[in-house]
Amino acid sequence: MKKYIKLFALSSLFVLGACSDDFLDTESSTNKDESNFYKTPNDAYEGLVAVYDVLQREAYGGPLLISEEASDDCFGGFGTADAQADIEWDRFLYSSNKDMNSDVWKFAYLGIYRANILLENLDKVNWGSNTALKTRYEAEARFLRAHFHFTAAKMFGDIIPLDHTVTTSEFQLPRQAAEVTYALIANDLKFAADNLGTENYSQAGNANYGRITKWAAEAYLARTFLFYTDYYGKADLAGVITKTQATDYINDVVSNSGHGLVADFANLWLAASFANFAGEDNTEMVWAVRFNGSGKGDWGLNEGNRFQVNIAPRGGSIGPYATGWGGATVNPKLYDAYDAGDTRRDATIISYNTEQYKGAPLNFDPEARDQRQYTGYSWKKYCPITNDAGTAIVEANGGNFQIDNYQDYAVIRFADVLLMAAELNLGTNTALAQTDYDRVRDRAFKNTTSRKVVSKTFILEERRLELALEGQRYFDLIRQGMVAAKAAIDNTVSGTDQFNVTFRSETLGWFPLPQSQVVLSNGTIKQNPGWN
């Protein structure tokens, strides 16, 4: 049977090839299908681009927004008349929209499907003598397949790991134990780390910026190792990667990748630095998802960063910050967690009550702007900006402020690499752990007198401050256990209930599965604990 690219469902979650009996023996003269495609290296490249393309689907209901709202760093926010899903992510409720997490599930499996299609067809390509190119494409596709599996697994716990495109007899596969999924993830990442070259694409204007490198794969191995071994209480990563191996991989990134820290933390973020912006292809970006504003209002494309509008100031541009929807308002506890002199605070968070622009206060009026859960703070990281005339840059360039923002999403920064290296080296090479930890803290304070004696507690605190609003905090909390997560996330404000949050330990930290998947599975998939 030929497979034509079409949206279909394995419990409505996969994009699968399908055709009617009329087409079983018909050669397509207009469509690309598996009988007339995957013949040349360029075909394989197009298939690889299709896998990368799924990365740009992070948007209105993606893991970055959901996990930050669920963490102790943000509330739900948005407008007073907006949908309740963001309030429910914030408060660990599940009533208004039983499919509130469907985009996470759908896009993870779309990426897995596309990666598997490419991997299953690499042997059909006439590579000639260029077998190294085949290996490179396999390594990139396997990395991306691991990334999409991890995206789903850290949100939902047990998932359905897929190392092949499913047949009709597999449409109702059950979820597997975490060790099965993480073994697939670990093997894929290991293949990428061991088979990609030593190129570093974070040089200005590099045409390959955004593509997977050996260094990204090694860093991602460390990330999955730390999450899996902490959360599940295991000594190794699903029997595939030992702690010694994970440590060697991350130390290799630190010592040999050519990546480094940008001198000024603020220069990593456009809204915090403006003319001093280091650019997205800077030395600190080990791996980032690329976006651009080329869509010019075309909702059928996914070239622009559709996430940014979520967290931008609600009700119109204010000062240098362009307008948005006011989502995920920042918890004052995060703002207050930064010590005096820590340059990261004002580069990470907009403080409406203290910031001035051109000598005047920002004067954010939450009632006039219909801002729900106003705290006085919002995201500066990833916030779109205006030009001197007060017009959003994206609109001045002919784009739509909702879908054409262009800032890249930093998945792995070198600062994260240093903190993972510090954590992994604790107990075996404490001096190296201290050095890696100091590099991050020295940059934050612009001195060497604010150092602390390295420990896991201090590393996790540093991760909160360094990686705030980058989608890491919630997962750092749950890997410490339910007691630690609840202690951090529970929130009560006297005199109002709009900021009251109660983390529900019975959920084990997992988000509810889209109910449509539970129904369509015909009993092979059960809802996560605590969400029935």
Number of C-alpha atoms within 10 A of each C-alpha: 14 18 15 16 16 12 13 13 16 19 17 16 23 24 21 21 20 16 13 8 9 7 13 11 9 10 12 13 8 6 11 13 16 17 14 12 16 23 17 14 19 13 15 25 16 13 23 21 15 15 23 21 16 19 20 20 21 20 20 15 18 18 21 18 25 26 23 26 29 27 28 26 23 30 29 28 28 27 21 13 9 14 12 20 22 23 24 21 23 27 24 21 20 19 12 11 13 15 17 22 22 20 19 24 26 19 23 24 25 21 27 28 24 26 29 20 21 23 23 14 15 21 12 15 16 15 17 8 7 10 10 12 14 18 16 17 22 24 26 27 29 27 29 27 30 30 22 24 24 23 18 21 21 23 22 21 20 21 23 19 26 16 20 13 18 17 10 9 7 10 16 19 17 16 16 13 13 18 17 16 23 24 18 21 28 24 20 24 30 23 18 30 25 13 17 20 12 13 13 21 23 23 16 13 12 11 10 13 22 21 18 26 27 28 28 28 31 25 32 28 28 29 18 21 26 21 19 22 16 17 20 14 12 14 14 18 26 21 14 15 19 14 17 12 17 27 24 17 23 28 24 16 23 20 10 11 19 16 23 20 18 17 13 18 25 23 20 24 21 22 25 24 15 14 10 13 17 21 18 24 20 22 21 23 28 33 26 21 19 22 20 17 22 18 19 20 17 14 13 7 14 22 22 31 26 21 25 29 25 24 25 30 28 27 19 17 18 20 20 23 23 27 25 21 22 27 28 30 27 28 22 17 12 17 20 10 13 18 13 9 12 19 17 22 24 16 21 25 24 25 21 17 13 11 14 14 10 8 7 9 14 19 13 19 14 17 11 9 16 18 24 23 23 25 19 18 21 27 25 24 23 26 28 26 25 20 15 10 9 16 18 23 20 25 19 14 13 14 20 19 24 20 25 30 30 21 23 20 22 19 16 20 21 23 27 21 27 25 25 25 29 28 25 24 23 17 11 11 11 17 14 15 24 22 14 23 26 21 17 22 21 15 19 22 19 16 11 12 9 14 15 12 11 19 17 13 10 14 20 18 16 18 19 21 22 21 18 21 25 18 19 19 22 24 20 20 24 22 20 16 17 19 12 12 23 20 13 15 22 16 17 13 10 7 6 8 10 16 21 15 22 16 24 18 16 12 15 18 28 20 25 25 24 22 19 14 24 16 14 17 18 11 12 13 21 16 17 20 14 17 17 10
